[in-house]
Amino acid sequence: MDYCLTSLTKISISTIFVAILLSSFSFTLTEAYDAQDPNGNITIKWDVMNWTPDGYVAVVTIYNFEQYRYISPPGWTLGWTWAKKEVIWSMLGGQATEQGDCSVFKGAVPHSCKKTPTVVDLLPGAPYNQQIANCCKGGVLSVRGLDPNNYISSFQLSVGIAGTTNKTVKLPKNFTLLAPGPGYTCGPAIVGKPTKFITPDGRRVTQAMMTWNVICTYSLRLAGKPPSCCSSLKSFYNGTIVPCNTCTCGCRNNA
């Protein structure tokens, strides 16, 4: 009898443990799920274009692959944590919001020495010598399906005290995206095939030295939006893009 009770107790404990594990796994999967646009995401592509004596020059491109949700003013804010002691020597098309403590540098001073830099887009009308292609929109992005010319944003940065080969570069981690306000969760940087570029005359193809991608997805829960039928579309959709009643129930009932 005691053996039976002991066995039942072990089974019950195992069942409870499995249930907790499954519920935690389910929570992780649904954390960044948006039923309004289940396949939408914002992709960040980091292309190392060339090596420098102490690091590299990279072009970072943000693609808005959301189906409806555009990025409104004040625009996107991108952050990450350096894996080593990297610094940003200079930038084009964007800027770090804080320089941080650069007191150890006696000569040239980096653009940012922050371990966790935060970057924003430059505003329209930025000086021409500070621009690159697809920059300077104040961080505002449309969606690809409705405005294919304005769903991309780019900036260039020169990274120092970093690796100078594919084997010595350490990928940044803990990417964050505000666009605007909370609501996006970003996965880890994953090395992919080097991006290829076609020259304007179409006669030559070059490629990045190294490329990695980060996928960020929107979550109604993280944004504090109730996933109920009558959640307001105006809180996260552009009303001019999605002409609809204030309540999603109204859209469905009128469909």
N, C-alpha and C positions, 0 to 999 in steps of 0.2 A: 504493500500500500504506500509506504514511504517512498519507494522507488518510483511508483507511478506519479506521485505528487511532485517529486523532484524533476521527473521528465517533463511533466506538464508546465512546471515553472520555467524550465529552460526553454521550452517551445514558445511560451508566452513572451519571455524576454527577447528571444530571437525575432519573433513576429513584430514586436514593438520596435526593435532596432531597425528592421528592414523597412517598416512603415515610415519611420522618421527619415531614413536615408532616402527613400523614394520621394517623400514630400519635399525634402530639401532639394533634390535633383529637379523635381517639377518646378519648384519656385525659381531656380536658376534659369530654367528654360523659358519661363513665362515672364521673367523680370523685364526683358527688353522686347516683349512682343506687343505689337500694335495691330489690332484686328482691322483697323481702317486701311492699313497699308502693310501687310505682313511681309512683303518682299522688299520693301523700301529700306534704304540705308544711305549713310554718308560715308564714302570711301576716301581715305587719305593715302595718297601715294607719295612715297619719299624716294626720289631718284638722285643717287650720287652721280654727279656729272663729271667730276674730275678730282684728282688728288692734289693736295697742297703739302708743303713741307711738314706741317703738323696736324693735318686732318684732311678735310674735303670740302667741296662746294656742292650743295644739293638744292634741287628744286622740289618744293613740297606743294602738291596740288590737292585741292579739296573738291570732290565731285558730289553734287547733290543728286542722288538717285532715288529720292523720295518721289512718290507719285503725285502728291498734292501739297505737301508741306514745304513752303518756301522759307528761307531764312530772312527774317525781317530786321530792320534797324533795332538795336545798334550793331547787328551783325554777329558773325561767329567769333568765338574766342577759342584758341587751340592751346592746350598745355601738355606737358610731358615731364618725365624725370630722366635726366641723363644717367647712363649706366656707369660712367666713370667720372672724370673731372672735366668734362668738355665745357667749352665756352663758345659763345657766338661772336666771332670777330666782326662781322658786318652782315647787313641784310638789305635786300631790295624787294619792293612790293609789299612789305609788311614790317612790323616792328615789335620788339619785346616791350611789354608794358613796364618792366623794371630792369634797371641795369644790375642791381645787386652789388655785392662787395668785390670790387676789382682792385683793392689796395695792394695786392701782391705783384701787380704789373707795374713796372717802373718806366717802361717806354710807351709803346702803343697800348691804348686801353680798349678792351673788347666792348662790343655793343651790349653784351649781357654776360654776367658771370653767375647767374642764378642756377642752382641745381635743378630747380623746377621752373623753367621759363614759361611765360604766358605770352602768346603772340596774337596780334590782331592785324587785320587788313589796313592798308593805308586808305585815306579818304580820297574821293574823286578830286582831281585837280592837283594831285601830288606832283612835285617837280619831275620832269621827264627823266632826269638822271637817277631817280629813285624807283622807277617803274620797271616791271617786266610784263610779259603777256599775261592777260587774265587777272591782273591785280587791280587794286585801288578802286574798289566798289563799296568801301565802308563795311565790308563783310556781308553785304546783302547778296543772296543767291536766289534765283528762281528755280523751277523744276525743269528737268530735261525735256519732258514731253510737251511743255507749253512754251518754253523759251530756250531752245538749244544753244543760243549764243551766250547765255548768262547763268549757266548752272555750274560753272567752274570758277575756282579762285586759286591763285598761285602766289607763292613768294619764294625768294631765294635766300639762302643763308650760307655763310662760310663758317664751318665748325672747326675749332682748334682744340689741341690737346686730346685728339681722338686717334683712332687707328688710321693707317694710310694704305691698307689693303683690305680685301674682302674678309680675310681671316682675322684681322686685328680690330676691325670696327665692331663696336658693341651697340646693338640696337637700343634706342630709347625705350622706356617702359612707362606704364601707368598713364596712358594717353587720356586726356579729358577733352570734351567738346561741349561748349555752351553755345546755343544757337537760336535765340538767346534764352537764358535761364536754364534751369536743370531739366533733365529729361532724356539725355543721351548717355548711353554706356558704351565704352569702346573696348574692343578686344585687344589682344597682344599684337605687336608688330610681327608680321610673317614675311620672310624673304620669299620673293617670287622671281619670275623671269625678268631680266633687265628690260626696261622699257625701250622700244625702238622709236627713233625720230626720223622723219623725212625732211630733207632740206626744202626750202621754199620752191626751188626749181624742180623738185621731184626727181632729181637725178642721183641722189646719194642718201644712204640710210646710215645713221649712227645709232649708238645705244648707250644707255647708262652703264656706269661701272658696277653699280649695285642698286637693287630696287627692293623696297619692302612696302607692304600694304597694311593699313589698319582699318577695320570695319567698325563703324559706330551706328548703333540702332536706337530708335526712339522708343520710349516706354511711357505709357500713360500713367503707370503707377509711380515711376520716378518723378514725373512732372507734376504729380499731385492731382491728376485728372481722373475722375471716376469713370470706369469703363462701362457704365450703365448706358442704356439706350438713349437717355435724354441728356448726354453730356454735350456741352456747347461746342460746336464746330469752330466758332470764332476764336476760341481760346488757343487753337493750334493750327488752324487752316487759314489761308488767305481768302477772305470773303469774295474777292473779285475773281478768284480762280474757281471756287466752289460755290456757285450761287445756290443757296440753300436756306431753309428755315433755321432759326436759332437752334432748334432741337433736332437731333438726328432722327427721332421718331417721326417728326414731320416729313423728313425726306423720304423715309421708308413708306410712310402711309400714302404719300402723294406719288410714289413711283408707279 
